[in-house]
Amino acid sequence: MKSLHIIIIFFVPFFLMAQVENRQSVISSGGNQGNYGIYTSQVTVGQTANISHSVNNAGIDGTIGFHTMDQNNEPIADAGEDFNSNENSLVSLDGSSSYDPNGNTISYFWESLDSNISLINETTQNPSFTAPEVTAVKKFKFKLTVFDGELYSIPDTVEVTIRDSEWEPVVYTNSTVVYGIVSLNGIPADSCDYVSAYVNGECRGMTEVVLLNGLAYAIFNIQGGQVELTELKVYDYSEDKICVADQTFTTNPGGDLGSPSNPIVINGNCINQNGIYVDESASGNNDGSSWENAYTDLQDALLNGANKEIYIAEGMYKPTSTTSRGIFFEIPDGATLLGGFPMGGGTRDPSQYFTILSGDIDSDGSPNGNSFHVVRLNNISYALLDGLIIQEGNANNINSFARSRGGGIYSYGSNFDLVNCIVRTNHAIFGG
């Protein structure tokens, strides 16, 4: 039984006060006249006690009765441990570990922190929801607060990871340990991204990327007891898209693929399947559908490039094969131009693979016959130019407002971004 000391103070006749440390209230009554005195007694919390004392020097007894009460403490919310589930399944949350230290009955209040999730029975101990379809993996967070009739708890949260069925690994009796460095289009992956391994379309392993010293690592097992060819995929969480790795790997059951000191490179090639490909060295169907069948002329891609991504391999691209200076690269609305791919496709690296848009249409090295503009944007709501070198435009027509400005890029009423671009050796009368 818990006990405490009571300090009782007699001040004057008819006045009596009792103090109980850390208690909410004390009710006291009784007492005789006499000199003041200080008395200490030990009582049990929650019980009533009568205490009799004598005043020190007057010989008069005084009797006091009091009852002590426990302070109400706030309840404790426990939303449970984080867990995984599959898409389209009924998922139940568990608040059964929540409690009230004073033994009071508690009420439950759950809240989804993601607007596209609706909870069923959100004021019960175990609410539920139907897991949505996801591209690969998505995390959803839920908050629980409990109430004991007087006080609310500090909220607690639980995170539920929902997986696409194709990202649920199959377990075998043996496996290969993978040590890899992960990137997306040559840029280090993020801590929210995932890597998965597939053999004949079956998921054999998956892990979340871990960041360490500026690099993104994936360490996981590829299930399987035979030597098999494995395809790796990287899920870009922020962009919600799956990127297939540049190369396949052969498993080593019971052994390793890579090592801590020499990890394999897992680069997700995040090229949009609906994008347009440009490669001046391509020899396929010239329809822009793939690297093999890429357009050889950037102008063909721009004609169909509104609201699309255009992937451009390294090389020199000019607005025209003629000497007509009024022809330029007209950027369509919503287009994203991504340069810096190697010829034939592969991992993008604008610092190594130079995609050059040049206005030197007469190829004489002199600016006199160059295009008035290399690139033009006219009333564009948005466009992105990334990984391009724009050079050798010459807006030198003094008799034209437009053709005397913006030798490299001429923009009128447009919104666009330049990323990883170099704009050089352009000329104009009023700004190159």
C-alpha positions, 0 to 999 in steps of 0.5 A: 500500500502506498503511504505518505506523511501528513503535516498538520499545522495548528495556527489559532483557535478555530483555524486548522490546515492540513497539507498533503504533498502532490495530492489534489485535495484534502478535507479536514474538520474538528480541532480544539482551542489551544496554542499552535503546533506542527504535527506529522502523521503517516496515513494510507492514500485513499483512506480516512484517518483520525489523528489525535495530538496534544498541543505542546504546552497547553495540555489540550488535545486536538482531533482531526479527520481527513481523506486523501485523494489520488491525482488523475494522470493522463492516459497513455496512447499506444498505436502499436508497432509499424507493420506491412500489408498488401494492397486491396487487403483489409487492414486493422489497426491495434490500440489495445496496448493503450491504458489509463494509469488510474484504471479509468475507462478510455475512449479511442480517437484514430485519425488518418494522416493521409487524405486518401485513406478513410478509416472504418470505426475510427473511435474504436480500439481496432479500426480498419481500412482497405489498402489502396492499390500502389505502384510498388510500395507506399507508407501510410501513417495513422494517429491515435489519441485516447481520453479518460473522461478528463484528460487526453493523451499525448498522440501516438502514431503507427506507420503501415507500409502497403506493397504491390503484390509484385513487390512481395518476395517469395522465400526459398531455402537458400539466397544470395546476399546483395551489397549494392550502391543505388542510383536513379539516372546516375543520381544517388537514390533517396532513403525512401526508395526501394530496390527489388530483385526478380527472376522470371518475373517473380519477386525474390527480394526487396529492401529500402535504401539506406543513406550513408556518407552521401551514398545510397546502399541496398543490402538484402537477400535474393531468394533462390537455390540455383544460379539464375539471371536476376533483374533489379528494379528501383522504385523512385518513391517521390516520383512514384515510378519504377525504374529498371536497372541498366544491367542484370546480374547472376545470383550466387546462392550461399554467397554474395553479389558484391561486397561491403568494400566493393558493392555492385552498382544498381542504377535505375533507368527512369525513362518514361515509356511514353517518352520520345528518344533522339539520337543522331547516331540511331539507324532504326525506324526513326520514329522516336519510340526507343533508343534503337528507333530514335529520331535522328533530328531533334525537330521531329521530336519537338513536333510531337513533344507537347507535355512529354519527356524528350531524351536526347543522346550526346551529339551535335543538333542543329535547327536546320540542315539549310542555311536559313537563319530564321529556323530555330528549336521551338520548344512545345508547351509542357515539354521536358528536354533531357540531354546527357545520354550516351549514344544508344542509350544508357545511364544519363550523365550530362557531365560526360555525354554532351548534348549540344544544340548549335546555331552554326548551321553553315558550319563555318565557325563564324557567327555571321551565318548562324541562326538568329536563335538556337532555342525559342519559347513563345507563350509557354506555360512551362518547360524544362531544359536539362543537361543541354549545351546551347551555343552559337546563336547570333541575333544580329538583325538590327531591323527586327525587335526579336531577331536582335535579342536572345541569340542562345534562348529567346523567350517571350511570355514563357515560364521555364527552368534551365537545369544542368545547362550551359549557354555559351558563345551566343551573340545579340545586339541587345543581349545574347 
